[in-house]
Amino acid sequence: MELLKTREELQSWVNNRSSRPRALVPTMGALHQGHASLIDAAVKLVDSGDVLTTIFVNPTQFGPNEDFASYPRRLEADLTLCESHGSTAVFAPEAYHIYDSNSSVSIHESKLSRRWCGASRPGHFDGVCTVVAKLFLLAQPNTAVFGEKDFQQLAVIQRLTRDLNFPVEIVGCPTVREADGLAMSSRNTYLSEEERAAAPILHRTLRSVANDISRGKFPSPEVAREEIIERISSETLARIDYVDVVDSDSLEPLDSFDNHLPRLLAAVFFGNIRLIDNVGAPQSIR
């Protein structure tokens, strides 16, 4: 496995292997088994081709009061995981190899990013779109793999790829979870013992309500949403940022279950740690 740290090293690597299919796995490091599952999926997608994993804590997707400076960075452990799961190369640049000092151009998605994480974290998805576009241009992948844990991000990247005509297939992979259902995240390590014990209520509630939707229990998405809020709010350590029931394709909030595949989205604070999750629900029985 090769370690590439500059744009020039990446471009030379790409040029030397231009005839091989290539899958890109973008990450911000602090890798866990959720990321490992993305690399595993990429290896299968390209068969005997190359898997390029990127490790880059992207400053432009963090707000001024967010945890950019304290975001965990453990490159050596990350490299070991990447190599053990079949990455051909890792691109781990410093920020100045991605953004010039006087950078003045970014990419803005105006529809899918308006609500939820986009509203809670202004500018976040501009940073995501800009860095992903840069990685597509630098790495020239055939395929890029992203996790479904951040369902809104996956939708935004799919829209970015479609609207800017990037010749890249976007593949979404299922969320990997701890034994108690908590979605794996680098931010889980910030939780106190009490917060960690409380956090599984997020997925437990979404899964239970999704199952009830499939059984036709709720007369409307709004009633389902209120049920999610009530159950999560019963946990004293939980503070809801947002909860919604949306169409899986358009991400538009639903006013009816008819002819839709619902997706339940939520972001919840446990202490100061903000966790996101989502669960799909089959079309309700009518």
NORBELBEL-V918833 format. One record per residue. N is the residue number from 1. PHI is phi as a letter, one per 30 degrees, with the letter a starting at -180 (999 if undefined). OMEGA is omega in whole degrees, -180 to 180 (* if undefined). NEAR is the number of other ideal C-beta (glycine too) atoms within 8 Angstrom. Layout:
[[N:PHI:OMEGA:NEAR] [N:PHI:OMEGA:NEAR]]
This chain:
[[1:999:-180:9] [2:c:174:7] [3:c:-178:8] [4:c:-174:12] [5:c:-179:9] [6:b:175:8] [7:e:-177:9] [8:d:178:6] [9:d:178:9] [10:d:-178:13] [11:d:176:9] [12:d:179:8] [13:d:179:11] [14:d:-178:12] [15:d:-178:7] [16:d:-177:6] [17:b:-172:9] [18:d:-177:7] [19:d:-175:3] [20:c:173:9] [21:d:-173:9] [22:b:174:16] [23:c:180:17] [24:c:175:16] [25:b:-179:15] [26:d:177:11] [27:b:172:12] [28:c:178:9] [29:i:-172:14] [30:h:-168:10] [31:d:177:11] [32:b:-174:10] [33:d:173:7] [34:d:176:13] [35:d:179:12] [36:e:180:11] [37:d:177:12] [38:d:177:14] [39:d:178:17] [40:e:179:10] [41:d:180:11] [42:d:178:14] [43:e:180:11] [44:d:-176:7] [45:d:-176:10] [46:c:178:15] [47:h:-177:6] [48:c:-180:4] [49:d:-176:10] [50:c:172:11] [51:c:178:15] [52:c:175:15] [53:c:177:14] [54:c:177:13] [55:b:-174:13] [56:a:176:14] [57:d:-168:8] [58:d:-174:11] [59:d:-174:9] [60:d:178:11] [61:c:176:12] [62:c:175:11] [63:d:-176:8] [64:d:-179:3] [65:c:-179:3] [66:c:-165:7] [67:c:-179:6] [68:e:-175:8] [69:d:-177:4] [70:c:-180:5] [71:e:-173:11] [72:d:179:8] [73:b:-179:7] [74:b:-170:8] [75:d:-175:9] [76:d:178:6] [77:d:179:8] [78:d:180:15] [79:d:178:12] [80:d:179:8] [81:d:-178:12] [82:e:-178:14] [83:d:-177:9] [84:d:-180:6] [85:c:169:10] [86:j:174:9] [87:d:177:13] [88:d:-180:8] [89:a:175:13] [90:b:174:15] [91:c:-176:15] [92:b:-174:13] [93:d:164:12] [94:d:-174:5] [95:e:-176:8] [96:d:173:7] [97:d:179:8] [98:c:-178:10] [99:b:173:8] [100:d:-173:5] [101:d:180:5] [102:c:178:4] [103:e:-178:7] [104:b:-179:3] [105:b:175:4] [106:b:-178:9] [107:c:-179:9] [108:b:173:6] [109:c:-166:12] [110:c:-174:5] [111:b:-175:6] [112:d:-175:10] [113:c:-176:12] [114:d:-172:7] [115:c:170:9] [116:h:-178:10] [117:d:178:13] [118:d:178:13] [119:d:-179:9] [120:d:-175:9] [121:b:-177:11] [122:e:180:6] [123:i:-177:9] [124:e:-175:13] [125:d:170:14] [126:d:178:13] [127:d:178:14] [128:d:-178:13] [129:d:-177:15] [130:d:-178:12] [131:d:179:14] [132:d:177:12] [133:d:178:12] [134:d:-180:9] [135:d:176:12] [136:d:-178:14] [137:d:-178:7] [138:d:-173:11] [139:d:179:13] [140:h:-179:8] [141:d:169:11] [142:d:-174:10] [143:b:172:15] [144:b:-172:16] [145:c:180:13] [146:b:178:14] [147:d:178:14] [148:d:-179:11] [149:e:173:12] [150:c:-172:10] [151:d:179:10] [152:d:178:13] [153:d:179:11] [154:e:179:13] [155:d:179:10] [156:d:180:14] [157:d:175:14] [158:d:178:9] [159:d:176:11] [160:e:-177:14] [161:d:179:12] [162:d:-172:7] [163:d:179:6] [164:c:174:8] [165:h:172:5] [166:d:-180:8] [167:d:-175:4] [168:b:173:11] [169:d:179:6] [170:c:-179:11] [171:c:176:10] [172:c:-178:7] [173:c:-176:10] [174:e:178:6] [175:d:175:11] [176:c:-171:10] [177:b:170:9] [178:d:-177:9] [179:d:-179:4] [180:c:175:5] [181:j:-179:10] [182:d:179:13] [183:d:179:14] [184:d:-179:12] [185:a:176:9] [186:d:-179:10] [187:d:178:9] [188:d:-178:13] [189:d:178:6] [190:d:-176:6] [191:d:171:12] [192:d:180:6] [193:e:-179:6] [194:d:179:7] [195:d:179:12] [196:d:178:11] [197:d:-178:7] [198:d:-169:12] [199:e:-180:12] [200:d:177:11] [201:d:-179:12] [202:d:-179:14] [203:d:-180:13] [204:e:180:9] [205:d:-180:12] [206:d:-179:14] [207:d:-179:10] [208:d:-179:9] [209:d:176:15] [210:d:178:13] [211:d:178:9] [212:d:175:11] [213:d:-178:16] [214:d:178:11] [215:c:178:8] [216:i:-175:8] [217:d:-173:5] [218:c:180:13] [219:d:-177:3] [220:a:174:9] [221:e:-179:13] [222:d:178:8] [223:d:177:9] [224:d:179:15] [225:d:180:11] [226:d:178:8] [227:d:177:11] [228:d:-179:15] [229:d:-178:10] [230:d:-177:8] [231:d:-179:11] [232:d:-179:15] [233:d:177:8] [234:d:176:6] [235:d:-173:8] [236:d:-180:4] [237:d:-178:8] [238:c:174:13] [239:b:-172:6] [240:d:170:12] [241:d:175:9] [242:a:172:11] [243:b:174:10] [244:a:175:11] [245:c:-169:14] [246:b:172:12] [247:d:-175:11] [248:d:-178:9] [249:c:-174:5] [250:d:-173:5] [251:i:176:11] [252:d:176:6] [253:e:-176:8] [254:c:169:11] [255:c:177:6] [256:a:176:7] [257:d:-174:12] [258:d:175:5] [259:h:178:3] [260:b:167:10] [261:c:-174:10] [262:d:171:18] [263:b:180:14] [264:c:-178:16] [265:c:177:14] [266:a:169:17] [267:b:-174:13] [268:b:173:12] [269:d:167:12] [270:c:-166:13] [271:i:178:8] [272:c:-174:5] [273:c:-177:11] [274:c:180:10] [275:c:177:15] [276:c:176:11] [277:a:177:11] [278:a:179:13] [279:b:175:10] [280:d:178:10] [281:b:174:14] [282:d:178:7] [283:e:-175:9] [284:d:-180:12] [285:d:179:5] [286:b:*:5]]
